[in-house]
Amino acid sequence: MRTTRSTQALLAVLLLALATAACGSGKRQGIRSPELATILRVENQTTLDMTIYAMRSDQRIRLGTAYALGSTTFQIPRHLVFGVGRLRFLADPIGSDRTELSEEIAFAPGDEIIMTIPPM
């Protein structure tokens, strides 16, 4: 089989396009993987809204409000997530002085932590 210069040029362009597409998709995947979000899902079964904090040593970091009788999702700040981390979570009810403190929880980047606050 005899190839002409135009056929060779077309093959070269197709190979270049395939090589470029393969390189581009690998780069996009590499950007996403190290930045996995770690999620805290709070299932609040009480009739009070709760302010949720992440606790690291003596430091309280406010994550937001978990509304009464609902499920709320928070993204744990990246500066608290490195390797296998350990945090406690504090639920401070709005309009009451009875706080709930979780046990220390181990997690890794990309995990979803579920915290259930039972009815009082």
DASUL-V638979 format. One line per field, one symbol per residue. phi: phi as a letter, one per 40 degrees, with the letter a starting at -180 (. if undefined). psi: psi as a letter, one per 40 degrees, with the letter a starting at -180 (. if undefined). A space follows every 50 residues. Layout:
phi: ???
psi: ???
This chain:
phi: .bbcccccccccccccccccccccccccccccccbccbbbbbbccccbcb cbbcbbfccbbccibccdfabbbbccddccbagcbbbbbbbbccgabccb bcccbcabdgcbbbbbbcdc
psi: hhiidddddddddddddddddddddddddddddefhhhihhhhheieiih hhihhhbehhhhdahhiifihihihhideehhahihiihhhhhheiehih hiihhhiiheihhhhhhii.
